[in-house]
Amino acid sequence: MQDVVRTTAVLLSVVSGICYLANGFFNDRAGRRFGALVPALFWVGSLVGMAVWGSQLYAGSKTEWPMFWLYIGFGIGNVALGVTGVWISELYPVNLRATAVSTFYMGGRGLGSIAPVIVPLAAGHLGGSLLNGMVAVALPAATIFILSSLLLPETLGRDLSARGFKVDTETEGNMKAALVSGV
C-alpha cells in the first residue's frame, strides 16, 4: 500500500506542477475567470467522486482504483487557487494591491484554520467517515469559489497601471539610486 500512496503523491505533484504552468499560460490568454473555473470543475468533480466512490478499497491496481484518479482530479482542481492572488491584486489600484491581497489571504487562512475542528464534527454527523467530513466542508467551499469567480469582474486586457496613483518621480529616482548603490 505504501507504493500506491507514494506513486499517487508523486504523480499528483507532477500533474499539478504541469497544470499550474499551463493554467498560468491560459490565464494570460483566456482570462482570470477561465483560469479559475476550468480547474474548479475538476475540483468539484473529484469531490463528488470522493463522496460516491471514496469508500472503495484498493483492489490491487492503481489505474482501476477510483481514488487514484480522484486524487489526480483534486490536484488539477486545486490549480484554480493559483489565479486568486493575481486576480485579486488586479481588482485594486496599485496603492492598495498588497493590502487587499494580504487581507484576503489572511482572512482565508483564518477561516481555513477552523477546518481541523469542523471536518471531524461534520464526519461525526455523517456516520464517522473522515472522507465524508472533508467532502462536506470542501464542497461548499468550492461552490463559494465558483460563485465568486462568476461574480468578479474579468481583468484580462484591462489597463492595470497606477489608475490615478501618482508616483513621486524624485522619490522613485532616489529609491532606484539606493538600490543601485546597495544602500
Disulfide bonds with the S-S distance in Angstrom:
none
